[in-house]
Structure formats: structure tokens, C-alpha cells
Amino acid sequence: MADSKIRVLVAKPGLDGHDRGAKVIARALRDAGMEVIYTGLRQTPEMIVSASLQEDVHVIGLSILSGAHNAIVPRVMDLLRQNKMEDVIVVVGGIIPDQDIAALKQMGVAAIFQPGTAMDDIVKFIRANVKPRGVPAV
């Protein structure tokens, strides 16, 4: 992926109004050389997937502190499948109880980043898991 920037969409789904963590992550990814699209607060799964499709992102980062991950993540994953976007990596950060992690990963979430995860670990994970896409269209 050295020839083109990794594109990451950072989204705050649901009614959660706290976005400081999402903004910190967005800045860290940008500082690491990635192109970051931050969608802002109160995004629906439909808005997130639509923006991801329009922006041709490699990664969707969902920041969820509200406890709504078991409702939001399955819908996002379903919409990605419907739009033939299975190559987009989905990562989830925030307050995710340990007992929910296995189910989220089974749905196709690539990684869960709980509070206290080092920014470098998130950057390294994304760099290691984003695969180059075919030759760009001219």
C-alpha cells in the first residue's frame, strides 16, 4: 500500500454524543499518513456505509461508547455485504464488553480496540491488514 494512502472512515454511530476519542484516533491516523474521513456524530449504519462507498475507503472505524454495538455493527456488516464491499476492513473502538468481542469478530469485525489501546497498535493493525486493490482505473 506504499503507492497510495490508506483511506479510513471514522464514524460515531448511534446516539452517543461523545466524540473526543474518535477525533483523537482520526488525528493519529492522519499523522501516520492515512487519509481520514470523519463523519461526525449520530451516524446511522446507512449513512456510514453510503459515505464509505462514496469515499472508496479501505477501513471503517466505528467508535461506540453507548452500548449499541450489538445493534449497529450487524447492520453495518450487512449493508457492506449488500453493497459488495467485503474488502473494507471494519474495526470497532470504545466500550465493548469482553463477552461481546467474539460475536463481533464472528460477524466480520477485524479488530476491537478497547480503552487504553496504544495509537501505534491501531496504526500497525491497519497497515498490516489493508491489502492493495487492483490496478486503479484510468
N, C-alpha and C positions, 0 to 999 in steps of 0.2 A: 504494500500500500504506500510505498515511498513516493510514487509518482503523483498521487492525488491525495488531497486531505480527506481524512475520515470525517464524515458528516454525522453529527449526533443531534437528535431532537430531545430536549429535556422538557418534560411536561409535569404539571401538577394536576392530576385528575381529581374529580370529586369536589366536595365542599370544603376541603381543607384550605384554610386561608394563610398558612404559614409557608413562606417560600424562601426564607433565608438560606436553608440548606441547599435547595435546588440552585439558587444563584451562586452559592459558593462552588458547587460542583461544576456548574456551567463555566465559571471563570477558570477553574483549574483545568478543565478540558481544553478550553480556548488557549490558555497559557501553555498547554502541552502541544499546541499546534493543530488542534482539531477545529473544524468549523462547527459552531454550536448554534442551534436554533432553539430559543427559549420561548415556549408558547404562552407562558403566564399561568395565572390561577384559574381554577374551576373549569378545567377542560373535560369534555365528555370523551369517552373512547372513540366515538365517531370523529370528533374534531382532531384528536391526536393522530389517528390513522390517516385521515384526509391530509393533514399537514405533512405527515411523514411521506406520503405518496407524492405530494406536490414538490417537496424539498429533496426527494430521492436520497433519503438518509440511509446510513448503514446500521445505525443504532438508535433505539428508542430507550431513553432513561425515564422511568416513572418514579416520581418522588411522592410517596404516600405515607402520611402520618396519621390519617384519620381512621384507620382500621378497615377501610373499604376495599382493601386489596383483593379479597376473595370474590367481590362482585365486579370490580373494574378490570382486573388482569384477564380473567377468562374472556370477557367481551373484547378487549384489545386483541388478544391472540386469535379469536375467532374472526374478527374483521381483517386481520393481517392475512389469514388463510384465504378468506373470501376474495381478497384483492391480489392474491398470488404474490405475497410479499414475505414468503417464508425465509428469505435470505436476510431479513432485517433482524438483528440481534436485539432482544428485549432484556433490559436489566431493571431491577427494582431496588430502590433505596428507601430507607425510612424505618418506621416502627413496624417490623414484621416479626410476629412471634415465631420462635423456633419451630413450633409444631406445624406451622403453615408452609415452611420452606420446601419440604419435599413435594407437596401438591403443586406449588407454583412451578417448580422445576419440571415436574411431570407434564405440565401444560405447555412447556417450551421456553420458560424464562431461563435465560443463560446464566444469570447470577443474581444473588440477593446481597445487597450491601447494607448492613445494619449500622446504627450509630457507632461512631468511633473508627470506622474503616478508613485507612490512610488513603489520601487522594492518589498517591503513587500506585497503590494497589488497583484502584479503579482504572487509572490510565493504562497500566500494564495489561490488565484483563482485556480492555477494549482493543488495544493494539494487537494482542496475541490472538484475538478471536475474530476480528474483521478480516474477511477474505476479499481479495480483489475481485471485481466484477469483470465481465468480458471486455473486449476492446470497445472503448467509447465510440458512439455513433458520430459521424462527421456531418 
